[in-house]
Amino acid sequence: MRITRVTTKKGDKGETDLGNGTRISKNHPRIHTIGEIDELNAFLGFAITKTTDNSCISDLKSIQNDLFNLGGELALPDSDLNLLPDERVNFLEKHIEKMNSELPPLKEFILPGGDEFSSRLGLARAVCRRAERTLVGLLETEKGRELWIVYLNRLSDYLFVLARYYTHQSGGGETQWVKRNGWVL
């Protein structure tokens, strides 16, 4: 799909086109899901601007492309188009495992923060979790690929571990959650 005009005025009455030409409300759960994946993609771009690690930038940009592919699949309901390959989950899992092998074990919940890059990754992770919840809601009423949920679930794990990893790499310390009144999980 090529965009030749940005302003079409076709959405002025609260509807939008899907990739297959179907018009639906901008308040439809599918559009909410696509919008939250778009927001996640923007937060990843925001995070990228605060790192100079070329390998990390390359990985995050490949994830941004994954999110565009996922959005493309969502915009083409009832299509057999598989733009997001299954092996992208393996990509995330492999990177999670590698980073985790260089980190101390978790002893407690970690408060989002660290350096600015890690903080931006924390924002992206929170948006990823929301996008996942919205996607689950959509798939309760419409057909879709199970891979979409698995991918977003693993991506939120990846972003959490990546934030921890860069906090440690920058020499910063993690801030652990402090339990009140002896409360234990």
C-alpha positions in Angstrom: 0.0 0.0 0.0 1.4 3.4 -1.0 0.1 6.6 0.6 -0.2 9.3 -2.0 -2.2 11.8 0.1 -2.2 12.2 3.8 -5.2 14.4 4.1 -8.2 12.6 2.5 -11.0 14.0 4.6 -12.6 10.5 4.5 -12.2 10.2 8.3 -14.0 13.4 9.2 -17.1 11.5 10.3 -15.4 9.1 12.7 -14.7 6.2 10.3 -11.6 4.9 8.7 -10.6 2.4 6.0 -9.0 -0.9 6.7 -6.4 -2.3 4.3 -9.1 -4.3 2.5 -11.3 -1.2 1.9 -13.8 -1.9 4.7 -14.9 1.2 6.6 -15.2 0.9 10.3 -15.6 3.2 13.3 -12.5 4.8 14.7 -13.8 3.6 18.0 -13.7 -0.1 16.8 -11.6 -2.4 19.0 -9.5 -3.2 15.9 -8.6 0.5 15.4 -7.8 0.8 19.2 -5.4 -2.1 18.9 -3.8 -0.8 15.7 -3.5 2.6 17.5 -1.8 1.2 20.6 0.7 -0.8 18.5 1.4 2.5 16.6 1.9 4.2 20.0 4.3 1.5 21.1 6.2 1.9 17.9 6.5 5.7 18.5 7.8 5.0 22.1 10.4 2.7 20.7 11.5 5.5 18.3 11.6 7.8 21.3 13.8 5.3 23.2 16.2 4.8 20.2 17.0 8.5 20.3 18.7 8.0 23.7 21.2 5.3 22.8 24.3 5.2 20.7 24.6 1.4 20.8 24.3 0.5 17.1 23.5 -3.1 17.7 20.6 -2.1 20.1 19.4 0.5 17.6 19.4 -2.1 14.8 17.4 -4.6 17.0 14.9 -2.0 18.1 14.4 -0.8 14.5 13.8 -4.4 13.5 11.2 -4.6 16.2 9.6 -1.4 14.9 9.3 -3.2 11.5 7.7 -6.2 13.3 5.1 -3.8 14.8 4.3 -2.3 11.3 3.9 -5.9 10.1 1.6 -6.7 13.0 -0.4 -3.6 12.3 -0.6 -4.5 8.6 -2.1 -7.9 9.5 -4.6 -6.3 11.8 -5.6 -3.9 9.0 -6.3 -6.8 6.7 -8.9 -8.9 8.6 -9.8 -12.3 7.2 -6.5 -12.4 5.2 -4.0 -15.2 5.2 -1.2 -12.6 4.9 1.5 -13.5 7.5 3.7 -10.4 7.6 5.0 -11.2 11.1 7.1 -14.4 10.9 6.9 -16.8 13.8 10.7 -16.7 14.2 10.5 -13.1 15.5 9.4 -14.6 18.8 12.6 -16.7 18.8 14.6 -13.5 18.1 13.2 -11.9 21.3 13.7 -15.0 23.4 17.3 -15.4 22.3 18.1 -11.8 23.2 16.3 -12.0 26.5 18.3 -15.1 27.4 21.6 -13.5 26.4 21.0 -10.4 28.4 19.6 -12.3 31.4 22.8 -14.4 31.5 24.8 -11.2 32.2 22.4 -9.8 34.9 22.1 -10.6 38.6 19.0 -12.6 39.5 15.9 -10.7 40.4 15.2 -10.6 44.1 12.3 -8.1 44.1 10.2 -6.1 41.7 12.1 -3.3 40.0 10.8 0.2 39.8 11.0 1.7 36.3 13.9 4.1 35.9 17.6 3.9 35.7 19.1 6.2 33.0 17.0 8.0 30.5 17.2 5.2 27.8 16.1 2.6 30.4 13.3 4.9 31.5 12.1 5.3 27.9 12.2 1.5 27.5 10.0 1.3 30.7 7.4 3.5 29.0 7.5 1.4 25.9 7.1 -1.8 28.0 4.0 -0.3 29.7 2.5 0.7 26.4 3.3 -2.8 25.1 1.4 -4.4 27.9 -1.6 -2.2 27.2 -1.5 -3.0 23.5 -1.4 -6.7 24.5 -4.5 -6.3 26.7 -6.3 -4.5 24.0 -5.4 -7.2 21.4 -6.7 -9.9 23.8 -10.0 -8.0 23.9 -10.2 -7.8 20.2 -9.4 -11.5 19.7 -12.2 -12.4 22.2 -14.7 -11.4 19.5 -12.7 -11.6 16.2 -10.4 -14.0 14.5 -6.6 -13.4 14.5 -3.3 -15.1 15.0 -2.2 -16.4 18.4 1.3 -15.3 17.4 0.2 -11.7 17.9 -0.4 -12.1 21.6 2.8 -14.2 22.0 4.9 -11.6 20.2 3.6 -8.7 22.3 3.9 -10.7 25.5 7.5 -11.6 24.7 8.3 -8.1 23.5 7.2 -6.6 26.9 9.6 -9.1 28.6 12.4 -8.1 26.2 11.9 -4.4 26.9 12.0 -5.1 30.7 15.2 -7.1 30.4 16.7 -4.6 28.0 16.1 -1.8 30.4 17.7 -3.8 33.3 20.6 -4.7 31.0 21.3 -1.0 30.0 20.9 0.2 33.6 23.6 -2.3 34.6 25.8 -1.5 31.6 25.7 2.2 32.4 26.8 1.5 36.0 23.5 2.5 37.4 21.7 0.5 40.1 18.2 -0.7 40.0 15.6 0.6 42.5 13.8 -2.3 44.1 10.2 -2.1 45.3 10.0 -1.6 49.0 7.2 -3.6 50.7 5.2 -1.9 53.4 4.1 -3.3 56.7 5.8 -6.7 56.2 3.5 -7.5 53.3 4.8 -10.5 51.3 3.7 -11.8 47.9 
